[in-house]
Amino acid sequence: MAQALIEVERKFVPGPDTEDRLQELGATLEHRVTFRDSYYDTPELSLMRADYWLRQREGSGWELKCPGRPGVSGPHTEYVELIVESDIVAQLCEVLGTEVLGAGGVAAVLGPLKLQEVASFVTKRGAWKLVLSGAEEEEPPLRVDLDTADFGYTVGEIEALVHEEAEIPAALEKIHSLSSMLGVPVQEKAPAKLIVYLQRFRPQDYQHLLEVLSPSKKPQGTKAPDSSLG
């Protein structure tokens, strides 16, 4: 299996001046893009309930987010990203407890694994990158995505990609530093677009998912279905 990157991220609620603040900090707008994400799971949401997230992004292919270190607390999350289809298929078979299927891609195993589309929506994204002042020249930049989904939800994400767990604390320090510069409250937890989609359009599945998500994965305001949406 190819070495997978560890995604350390923090979601937040962007303000009307977030882009202005990014520009003042020296961030560069890489692009603005519109794309469709489709998420797949079993009828029982077996993947999501185990904190695995299978997505097909229009124009980019398949990605499986796998849980990172256990016991992570705070307003950030950690995931291992798989993008090689053979690696994704092998992991899906392991999580779902089935024998390893043939050498076909992800699309070929959807039927045998009883995976179906559970959410699909379009996102408009402004993608920014920023190297914090004082950082080493060879350090990869932080990425900040500002997303608006076609069902009316807006969320921001600060992301750092690292290769080893030993790099996570430094990545977290940078993420928290940038969060502070952008005026994000210390413990703010903004839910992901998919979570809000399920909350709005598949409330029964959403409630079932909340029953098994660890406290660190739950969005704020989950007791009242719309209280975290702003």
C-alpha positions as CSV (number, residue, x, y, z in Angstrom):
1,M,0.0,0.0,0.0
2,A,1.3,3.4,-0.9
3,Q,2.2,5.7,1.9
4,A,-0.9,7.7,2.9
5,L,-0.9,11.3,4.0
6,I,-2.3,12.3,7.4
7,E,-4.8,15.1,7.1
8,V,-4.9,17.4,10.1
9,E,-7.8,19.8,9.8
10,R,-10.0,22.3,11.6
11,K,-13.3,23.4,10.4
12,F,-14.7,26.9,11.3
13,V,-17.5,29.3,10.4
14,P,-16.1,31.9,8.0
15,G,-17.0,35.5,8.7
16,P,-17.6,38.3,6.1
17,D,-14.0,39.4,6.4
18,T,-12.3,36.1,6.4
19,E,-10.9,36.5,2.8
20,D,-9.7,40.0,3.7
21,R,-7.9,38.7,6.7
22,L,-6.3,36.0,4.6
23,Q,-5.0,38.5,2.1
24,E,-3.7,40.7,4.9
25,L,-1.7,37.7,6.2
26,G,-0.2,37.1,2.8
27,A,-2.3,34.2,1.7
28,T,-2.6,33.5,-2.1
29,L,-5.9,32.5,-3.7
30,E,-5.1,29.4,-5.8
31,H,-8.4,29.1,-7.5
32,R,-12.1,29.2,-7.3
33,V,-13.8,26.0,-8.4
34,T,-17.2,24.3,-8.4
35,F,-17.5,20.6,-8.0
36,R,-19.9,17.8,-7.0
37,D,-19.2,15.4,-4.2
38,S,-21.0,12.1,-3.9
39,Y,-20.7,9.9,-0.7
40,Y,-21.3,6.2,-0.6
41,D,-22.1,3.9,2.3
42,T,-24.2,0.8,3.1
43,P,-27.9,1.3,4.0
44,E,-26.9,1.0,7.6
45,L,-24.1,3.6,7.2
46,S,-21.5,1.0,8.3
47,L,-18.6,3.1,7.0
48,M,-19.6,6.4,8.6
49,R,-20.5,4.7,11.9
50,A,-16.9,3.4,12.0
51,D,-15.6,6.9,11.0
52,Y,-14.7,6.0,7.4
53,W,-15.9,8.3,4.7
54,L,-16.0,7.2,1.0
55,R,-16.3,10.0,-1.5
56,Q,-16.2,10.4,-5.3
57,R,-15.4,14.0,-6.3
58,E,-16.2,15.1,-9.8
59,G,-13.1,15.4,-11.8
60,S,-10.8,14.1,-9.0
61,G,-11.8,10.4,-8.5
62,W,-12.3,8.4,-5.3
63,E,-11.0,9.1,-1.7
64,L,-11.5,7.2,1.5
65,K,-10.9,9.1,4.8
66,C,-9.8,6.7,7.5
67,P,-9.7,7.6,11.2
68,G,-6.4,8.8,12.6
69,R,-5.0,8.5,16.1
70,P,-7.6,7.3,18.7
71,G,-8.6,9.6,21.5
72,V,-8.0,12.9,19.6
73,S,-9.7,15.8,21.4
74,G,-10.2,19.4,20.7
75,P,-11.6,21.3,17.7
76,H,-9.5,19.5,15.1
77,T,-9.7,16.2,13.4
78,E,-7.1,13.8,12.0
79,Y,-7.6,11.4,9.1
80,V,-5.5,9.2,6.8
81,E,-6.4,9.8,3.2
82,L,-6.4,7.0,0.7
83,I,-6.7,7.9,-3.0
84,V,-5.2,4.8,-4.8
85,E,-8.2,2.7,-5.7
86,S,-6.6,-0.6,-4.9
87,D,-5.8,0.6,-1.4
88,I,-9.4,2.0,-1.0
89,V,-10.9,-1.4,-2.1
90,A,-8.7,-3.3,0.3
91,Q,-9.6,-1.0,3.2
92,L,-13.3,-1.2,2.4
93,C,-13.2,-5.0,2.4
94,E,-11.4,-4.9,5.8
95,V,-13.8,-2.5,7.4
96,L,-16.9,-4.2,6.1
97,G,-15.6,-7.7,7.0
98,T,-15.7,-9.2,3.5
99,E,-13.1,-11.2,1.6
100,V,-10.8,-9.2,-0.6
101,L,-12.5,-8.7,-3.9
102,G,-10.8,-8.7,-7.4
103,A,-8.5,-6.2,-8.9
104,G,-11.2,-3.9,-10.2
105,G,-11.6,-0.3,-9.1
106,V,-14.0,1.2,-6.5
107,A,-16.9,1.4,-8.9
108,A,-16.6,-2.4,-9.5
109,V,-17.1,-3.2,-5.8
110,L,-20.0,-0.9,-4.9
111,G,-22.6,-3.6,-5.7
112,P,-20.8,-6.5,-4.0
113,L,-20.2,-4.4,-0.9
114,K,-23.8,-3.1,-0.9
115,L,-22.5,0.5,-1.2
116,Q,-24.9,3.1,-2.5
117,E,-25.0,6.9,-2.8
118,V,-26.2,8.5,0.4
119,A,-25.5,12.1,-0.3
120,S,-24.6,14.3,-3.3
121,F,-24.2,18.0,-3.5
122,V,-22.3,20.8,-5.3
123,T,-19.8,23.0,-3.6
124,K,-18.3,26.4,-4.6
125,R,-14.8,26.7,-3.2
126,G,-12.2,29.4,-2.8
127,A,-8.9,27.6,-2.2
128,W,-6.2,29.6,-0.4
129,K,-2.6,28.7,0.7
130,L,-0.5,30.5,3.2
131,V,3.0,30.1,4.7
132,L,3.0,31.5,8.2
133,S,5.7,34.1,8.9
134,G,8.7,32.6,10.5
135,A,8.2,29.2,8.9
136,E,11.0,27.4,7.1
137,E,11.1,27.9,3.4
138,E,10.7,24.2,2.6
139,E,7.6,23.8,4.9
140,P,4.4,23.1,3.0
141,P,1.8,25.8,3.2
142,L,-1.3,25.6,5.2
143,R,-4.4,25.3,3.0
144,V,-7.6,27.2,3.7
145,D,-10.8,26.2,1.8
146,L,-13.9,28.4,2.0
147,D,-16.9,26.4,0.9
148,T,-20.5,27.1,0.2
149,A,-22.7,24.1,-0.6
150,D,-25.7,24.2,-2.8
151,F,-28.0,23.6,0.1
152,G,-27.0,26.9,1.7
153,Y,-24.3,25.9,4.2
154,T,-20.9,27.7,4.4
155,V,-17.9,26.3,6.2
156,G,-14.2,26.9,6.2
157,E,-11.3,24.5,6.7
158,I,-7.7,24.9,7.7
159,E,-5.7,21.9,6.6
160,A,-2.1,20.7,7.0
161,L,-0.9,17.4,5.4
162,V,1.9,15.5,7.1
163,H,3.6,12.2,6.4
164,E,4.2,11.0,10.0
165,E,2.4,11.2,13.4
166,A,5.5,12.9,14.8
167,E,4.7,15.9,12.6
168,I,1.2,16.3,13.9
169,P,1.9,18.5,16.9
170,A,3.7,21.1,14.8
171,A,1.0,21.1,12.2
172,L,-1.6,21.6,15.0
173,E,0.3,24.6,16.4
174,K,0.3,26.2,13.0
175,I,-3.5,25.5,12.5
176,H,-4.3,27.0,15.9
177,S,-2.1,30.0,15.3
178,L,-3.8,30.7,11.9
179,S,-7.2,30.1,13.5
180,S,-6.5,32.8,16.1
181,M,-5.4,35.2,13.4
182,L,-8.6,34.7,11.6
183,G,-10.6,35.3,14.8
184,V,-11.9,31.8,15.2
185,P,-13.1,31.0,18.7
186,V,-10.7,28.6,20.5
187,Q,-13.2,25.7,20.9
188,E,-15.4,26.3,17.9
189,K,-16.4,23.1,16.1
190,A,-18.1,23.6,12.8
191,P,-19.7,20.5,11.3
192,A,-18.6,19.2,7.9
193,K,-20.9,19.7,4.9
194,L,-21.8,16.0,4.8
195,I,-22.9,16.0,8.4
196,V,-25.2,19.1,7.8
197,Y,-26.6,17.5,4.7
198,L,-27.6,14.4,6.6
199,Q,-29.0,16.5,9.4
200,R,-31.2,18.4,7.0
201,F,-32.2,15.7,4.5
202,R,-31.7,12.3,6.2
203,P,-32.4,13.2,9.9
204,Q,-33.0,9.6,10.9
205,D,-29.6,8.5,9.5
206,Y,-28.1,11.6,11.2
207,Q,-29.4,10.6,14.6
208,H,-28.2,7.1,14.2
209,L,-24.8,8.5,13.3
210,L,-24.7,10.7,16.4
211,E,-25.2,7.7,18.6
212,V,-21.8,6.2,17.6
213,L,-19.6,9.2,16.8
214,S,-17.1,10.0,19.5
215,P,-17.6,13.3,21.3
216,S,-14.7,14.8,19.5
217,K,-16.3,14.1,16.1
218,K,-19.7,15.5,17.0
219,P,-20.6,19.0,15.9
220,Q,-21.7,21.5,18.4
221,G,-25.4,21.9,18.9
222,T,-26.3,18.3,18.1
223,K,-29.1,18.1,20.7
224,A,-31.1,20.6,18.7
225,P,-30.9,19.7,15.0
226,D,-30.5,23.2,13.6
227,S,-28.6,24.9,16.3
228,S,-25.2,24.4,14.7
229,L,-26.1,25.7,11.3
230,G,-26.0,29.4,11.9
